[in-house]
């Protein structure tokens, strides 16, 4: 069995949930208020913050491993290890915020990812202590062991991102299946005013692709119906004022996207919702996928 096959098996182990769910509840209570959690999600940035922050400990620890190979550069290696240790706290907080809002298989594998990261962090802290006491050989041994564990943990994180779509935009993925033709959404007067309506577009192979359509008077905003966070049915959500913007809100986890451009205004979503171009003709509404989302 491949490494990734083993990881998929771990994601299917239900006994992990006895430990994971209490921890998840504690994380949700600790990361309050919602504005703080949204800061960690990256809703303000339009991109998840955790992978950006993770570059710091990974980059500094890998660089320290190279500098530790020669005696003249070992003091710089120690400084880099300390930088990575300091950056681990905000990185872990952002990761915990995202992890607590993921589907169950991602949470299980994410727990393994977190345990490995904590072990690596402990080894690097031990390395700093050993170096401070003049035990450079032990310090290097601890840091190289930590680097190996951190590398394995990074592989788990990559599997969560690429194989389990953790942090990926489910809205963009659904958009790739949508035809590039104009979609007839029906008469303007048939759309309910002030709340989302579900319409469908044609996908590859003729499969229907849900769309979320919001009418406000004579204006219509149309989006791919799968919420960017976990693919929730945006067309079954609500329209609310969130932080001064009129937003469509996902019914699953409460992610809010402004109707003007689809930008996230409240997490856990960090990626913008794919918004369609809209035109009006003879009292009917038509929408199509923007050019940047079309297949070449």
N, C-alpha and C positions, 0 to 999 in steps of 0.2 A: 504493500500500500504506500502511496506517495505521502509526502509530508502534508500536503493540503488535504488529502483524504483523511489523515489522522485528525487534522483540525476540524474538518466537517463532522467527524465522529464526536469530538469533544462538544461541538455546538448542539449535539442531540442528546446530551446527558442531562436528564431532568433532575437528578439528585443535587446538582449544583444550585438549584433554585432555592433550596432551604437556607443557604447562606446568602445568596445573591439578593433575594427580595428584601430582607431586613436592611442590608447595606444600601440598596437602591432607595428605600424609604428614608434612610438617614441622610443620604446625599440630597434628595429632594428638599428635605427640611432645612439642611444646612445652607444650601445655595439659594438663599432668599435675600432680597426680594426678587421678583421676576426680572427687573431691569438688570440686576447683577448676573443672573443666569443668562440673559440674552447677550450680555457683554461677553460671557464665556463661550456662548454658542457661535458668535460672530454675526448675529443678525444685523448689526450696525455696519458691518463690513461687506455683507453680501457674499461671504465665503467663510467656511469653518475656520475657527482660530486655532484649534488643537494642532493640525498638521503644520501650521506656520510656526507655532511655539516649539513643537517637537524638534524642529531643525536645530535649535540651539544646543540642547544636551547631546543629541546625536552627533552633531558636527564638532562640538568641542571635545567630546570624549574620543571620537575617532582621531581627531587631530592630536590629542594628547598621547594616544597610543603610538603615533608616528614619532612624535618628539621624544618620547621615552626611550627610543631605540639608541640615542646617543647621549652621553653624559652632559655635554654643554647645554643641551636644550631641555633638560629635565626640569629646571625651575619653571620654564614656560609651560611645560606639560602640567605641572601642579596648579598653575594659575588657571589653565583651561578646565581642569577637572573641577575646581571650585566654581567656575562660571557655570558649568553644566549642572552642578548640584543646586546652585541658586535658581537656575531657570527651571528646574524640575517641578517646583511647587506650582507656578502658574500653569505649566503644561499639564500637570496632573489634574488641576481644578477644571481646566477646559475639557480634558478628556472625560472626567467624571460627569460633567454637565451633559455632554453628548451621549455618553454611555447610558445614563439613566432614562433617556427618551427613545432608546432603540428597541427593535423587536427582540424576542426572547433568545434566539440563536446567537445574535450579536452580543447580547448581554452575557451569555455564558462564556463565549470565547473572549470577550472583553475582560472578564474577571481573571482569566488566565494571563492575559496581556498585562493587566495591572499588577498581579502578583509577581510576574517576572520583572517588571519595571521597579517595583519596590525592592526586590532582591538586588538588582543591579545598583540602585541608588545606595542601598546599605553597604555594598562592597566599595563603592566610590567614596563614601564617607569614611569607611574604615581605611581606605588608601590614604586619604588626607591626614587622618590621625597618625598613621604609621609614618608617613613622610615627615610630619611635624616632630616626631620623636626620633628622627634620624634613621629610621628603618626603611631605607629606600627600596631594598629588594622586596620586602614584604609589600610595600605600597604598590610597587609595579605589578607584583603577582595579583594583588587584589583588583587593581584597575583593569588588567587584561582579562581577568575572569568576569568582571562586571561588563566589559565591552562585549564579550562573547554572549552573555545573557541578554544584554540590551539589543544585540543584533538579532538574536532569536525572537525577542519580543517584537522588534520592528517587523520581522517577517509575519508574525501573527497579526499585527496592525495592518499590514498590507493586504493580507487575506481578508480581513474584515472590510477593508475599503473596496477592494476590487472584486472579490468573489461574493461577498455578502452585501455589497452596495451600501455599506455604512458611510454616511456623509455624502453619497452621490445624489445628484439631482434626479429624482424620479420623474419630475416634470419634463426635464430635457430628454430623458430616456423614452418617455411616451411620445414626445414630439417627433422623435426620429422615425416613428412608424406612421406618422400622419401624412396624408397626401398634401401636395403643394397647391392643389386647385382651390378656388374659392368655394367655401362651404356655405350652403344656404341654411341660415339659422331660423328662417321663417319670418312671418310678418312682425314688425316692431310691436304692434298692439297686442300680440299674443304672448309677449314676454312679460312676466310679472315685474312690477316696479318695486325696486328697493330690496330685492332678495335674489339669491342665485337661482338659476334655472339650469337644468341639465340638457345639453344638446349633444349630438354625436357627429363626428367627422369620419371619413373613410380612411382606414389604415392600410398597411401593406397586406395584400391578399384579401382585401375587402372586409377585414375585421373592423368593427366599430371602435372608435377612440372617443371616450367621454370628454366633453368640453364643459366648462363652467362659464355661464353667461350672466352678466349683471346689467340690468337696465336701470338707468336713473333719468326719468323723463324721456327725452329724445336721444340720450347718449347711451351707448352700449359698450361695455368692456367684456372681452372674451379671452378666456385662458384655457390652456390644456387642463383637463379636469383632475389629473393625478397630482396631489400635493407634492411639492418638491422634497418634503422631509421623508415620508414613508409611503407616499402614493395614496393618501387618504382621498375620499371623494369630495373634492372642493365644491362641486355643484350642490352638495347636500348641506353645505355650511350656512353661515349667516353673513350679513353685512353689518359691520360695526365701526365706530370711531375708535381708532387705536392710535394714541400719541399724536393726535391732531390730524390724522389722515383717515379717509374713508377706505375701509379694508374689507376684503373677503376673508373669512376666517374658517380654517379647516375644522371639521367636527371631531376629528380624532385626537389631536394634541393641542389645538388652539393656536397653531401658527397663523399669523395675520399678514396678508400681502396687500399693499396699497393698490387701489384700482387704477392709478395713473400709469404705473410702469411695472407693477408686479413685484416691487422690492419688499423684502421682509421687514415688517415693523415690530413683530413679536415672534420669539422663537417657540419651539426649538428649531424651526427652519432657519438656515443661514443663506441658502441659495435663492435667487429670485425665481418667481413663478413665470413660466413661459407665457407671454401675452401674444395674442393674435392681432394681426391687422384687421381693421373693420371698415366696411363701406356700406352705404345705404343706396338702395335702388328701388324705386316704385313702391315704397312702403315696406320693403323687405330688408333684412339685415344679412350681410355676407361677411365671412371671416376667412382668413388664410394664415398660414404659418409665415413668420418673418423670414427673410432670406438667410439670416445667419444660422437658422436651424434646419435649412433644407439640405437634403442629400445632394452631393455633386453629381 
